[in-house]
Structure formats: structure tokens, C-alpha cells
């Protein structure tokens, strides 16, 4: 082996060892809070006016400090209006794009050298085509921008100060963070970088390198110096097959060192956000009747990639779990052993996820203050670019099961992957796996103590199969968001190794009373639909407020590696496009879904023989 490559691998393994030691020490130090853990909801993906595309494309002027205050539930003055979130988040990270962070904000000063330059005069114009050309030139690094370096340094300090200044241990947690925005050949390979502490070095950007391995080197180098951080990929659905490829960034087959580095540096995936979900696709999961959900397999800048050339293989989490099993069997390490979380990717600094707080242009709105006009909505429903023609969604949320609402506790949850994602509602759900759970465990008052004591929660690995055990048992529990629709069903998605490939199956494990599995197909009938499209109203007269079950895998083979994760579905409720159309007195768009079944996904539990 090449000495340089050997040294690099040794450095990577040392960094991994340091990180695991750090995580173990952090968990050992967790001596306060609820040992059975509380659910906290937050957003780890949000842009303010310091992001280049938010500043130009959405006209965002909200600062990181204002974004955090809005997320906490405080009123914020924006564009002459006082806006307030309907309910506060528990935690958040502002993740402005690191590339040219805060640089174009110099345009707010007409006397600034940038404003007076030829580029500045072009950017002050209103011609969108020229703006796009200018932004492309800026991102390429071929255009010199007066004062860029000083502006970036100032913007990064603003991000740090805002995160630290709004941290309220016990009630509202903030993280210093940013987005690394790699997009080779217009494929989305973006990652959000989340720091654990109250300080962070200057960001490593996609202008430094578009290769994820180089970002990991930045993380590993900082980790060795005592600065802990992780990266979270997002919008794999628009990666054109590159996010979960069989090869690394340089086109070489994934080897063990790559797999170990990726699993260490990227323990989570953002599975849902305003620009679509990355669970699965109908082509990949044709037997999953709920797979055709919020499909958005391109980015605004990917219009040049013809639809028939967009590669869905390698772009979705469920397939990645299967590929991870194949690679683990082949090379001895699994690069795709990630948990799940959700974000908004809202671009105006106002983190919202409710259906009534979105208008189609990846920005949050206060539904109580001046909704978009019918003309604006028509443009959003039918437009291109940043509006996505109404295909964008209202944004997701990250749920964590943490001992307390602090940076240390929540960050350690991200590391151990006891996380879940929702499409924006505050669904509460848990998944545990073990071998010796009693059949009535889930019905006991103290079931949580046995759940943790005798098994592992979402994000964990099943312990070795004890002698005499036939198949793993899973405890499933879900409770509805009090302000959203009732629950339809809870399902376990199983992915397992099948030779040099994988297979998948979806099992209904809990559902509302009165429905039974079809004797031929085994599927549960649809829950029904109470939505009145003409009024955008619905009734919680169907579904359940809580579901729970103990489920045992009927197809278990102790010799075969497998992955299990939970999916919980609500009853149909009005989609944001329906809510706004009715509110504006215009027809509900025929080209968009009128309703949505909000849902959530847990991090998986892995079984390895």
C-alpha cells in the first residue's frame, strides 16, 4: 500500500478513536435530566439573509439572531410586519451556505466598493437571468468581489455570536453550524455541519473542495484538536445517484477506510425537508403504496438535467440501507449506517413546518399576517426555479429523545442516532428492539424501563441473538400531534441482505380499530379521507390518537443482516397548496395533491449475525 495512503488511513482511524472516546465520556457525564428521555423538536437546516441564494433569490434580510428569536417564539419585525411562530421550537441551528457567506450583504450599502463595481451594478438589477449568471460566476470563484474575505469572516462571527447569544440551556438549544454546498455537475451533495461546542473554526467550503472526503478531513483535523462536529447530508433525492453511490468521490470502489470515515463523520441523513423526501421512490419500492409521496428529484439549478436522465438509484435512503448491507458483507464496514432527521431548508430565516405556514417559495410565513395574493400563488403553483412549481413541501422537523434540552445532551443524541424525522408535525414515536421482551411489555405502565433495559432504541444495534430466541421483537409506540391529524397506522420497513443485493418489505404493525388485513394481500385498507377540498377543512373522526404494538419479524433468518425502521402515518389533511388556494379564493391546483398524509420515520435498528 502507498505510504501516504497508509498514513492517511492511520490518521483517520486515530480521529475515529478520539471521537468514540469523546462520545463515551460525554454519555458517562450525562448525570442529570430524564433517564427515560424526553422528545424535543427542532430544525437543523435554516438559511438567513447571510446565504447568497437566500439574499438574492428570496430577498431574505432576516439575521441569524432574528431567526433564533423567531424560532423561540418571540415576535420579529420583518419587512414592516411583526411575525411570530405559532409554537416554539426546542432547538435549532442556522446553517447558512458557507460559500460567500455574508458577502453580497455589502450591496445593502450603495457606497460600498462592491455596490459601485460592475458586478454590483449588475446584481442591483432586476433581470433574473443576469442574476443567475452572476451567481454562477461568483460560485465558480472566477469573479473577484471587493471585501469578500473580510465580509465572510464577519458573517461567520455573526453566526457564532447569534448561536451563543440565543442558547437557553433547559429551554432552547442552539448549535453553531453551516452548510457545505457541493454540487458537482449539478448533483446535490450538500451537507450541514453541526458543531457541539461554543466555538468553531472558519468553515471549509465547497469552493475549497467539492469532495466529501475533504470535508471529513476538515472535521477529523478539528476533532483531533478537541473541536467536535458532524456532517448531515440532505436532499439525496436530488443527488442524481451520487449520494449513495458504490464509488467514492474520485470514482474508486468504496473500501473499508472510506466506509468507516463516512459512518463516523455522517451519522445522520436529513430524510425530509421542503425540497422533497429521500426515503424512497415508487420506482424503487413499487410494492409500497405510500412511496409516491412529495417526490422532488431535482434542484432549481438542475433544470439542465433531462427528467429521463435523473438517476434515482443511489438517491434514496431505503436503497442506501440495502447497499450498506451489501458493502458491509463485501468490505467489512457499512458506509450507510445512518440515522434519520428532518429539516426545513427554509430560505428567509423563518423556520416553519406547518402546512399553513408555507407559500411554495421555500420560505416560512406567518399565516395570521397577509397571506400571498392569488397572483403570487398562481406564479408559485406554476412557476419554475425556486418555487418548484408547487412541488416543494412545507418543511420537516427533527425529533430527538434526549435526557435534557442542552447542547451536550442533544448533540450526543445526534451521535447515538436516537432521532426521528417528521414532515412537519410533532408526532411522538418510539422504536425499541430486543430478544426477550414479554408480549405484554408495551401495555405495562413501566414499559419504557424494560424497553431500554432489555433492548436498544432507534439508532442502535441489536445485541447478539441469545440461545433459544427465534426472532427479534420490536416495541412500537406513537402519539399524534395535538394540533394535527389523527394517526392512520404504524409500519416497520425491513431491508435485508439477499446475496449480492437486498430486498425490502413494509409491515403494518399497528392501525386503528375496525380494519383488518386483507386475507389475500395482507394489506390494511385505507383509513379514509375527511378533507373537504372546497373549504380546506378536515375532521379527526377517523384514525387514532395513539398506537402501540409488539411486533416480531415473521420472516427472520438469523444468518441474514437486516435493517428495521419505523414509519408512522397520519390521516389525510389539507396540503399547503390547498389551504392557500382556498384562502385566496382561487381553484385548488389540479396538478398538485389536494391532501397530504403527514408522516414520520425513525432511525433504524440494525441486526448483524
Protein Blocks (a to p, Z undefined) as FASTA:
>chain_A
ZZklmmmmmmmmmmmmmmmmmmmmmmmmmmgcjfkopaddddfbdcdfkbmklmmmnopa
bdfklmmmmmnopacdeehiacddfbdcfbdcddddfehghklmmmmpmkbmklmmmklm
mmmpmbfklmmmmmmmmmnopaccehklmmmmmmmmmmmmmmmmmpcghjaccddddddd
ddehhiacbdcdddfblcdcddddfklpccfklmmmmmmmmmmnopacddddehkllnno
mmmccbdfkopacdfklmmmmmmmmmbccfbdfeopakbcfklmmmlmklmgoiafbdfk
lmmpcfklccfehpafklmmmmmmmmmmmnopafklccddddekpaghpacfbfklcghi
apacdfkgopadfklmmmmmmmghjlonomacebiadddddfbdcfklmmmmmmnopacd
dehiacdcdddddfkbcfklmmpmklmmmmmmmmccehiacddddehiabdcdddddddd
fkbccdfbdcddddddehjaccdddddfbdcehiacdfklopacdebjfbdfklopacdf
ecjfbdcdddddfkbcfkbccdddddddddddddfklmmmmmnopacdfkbcfbdcdddd
dddddddZZ
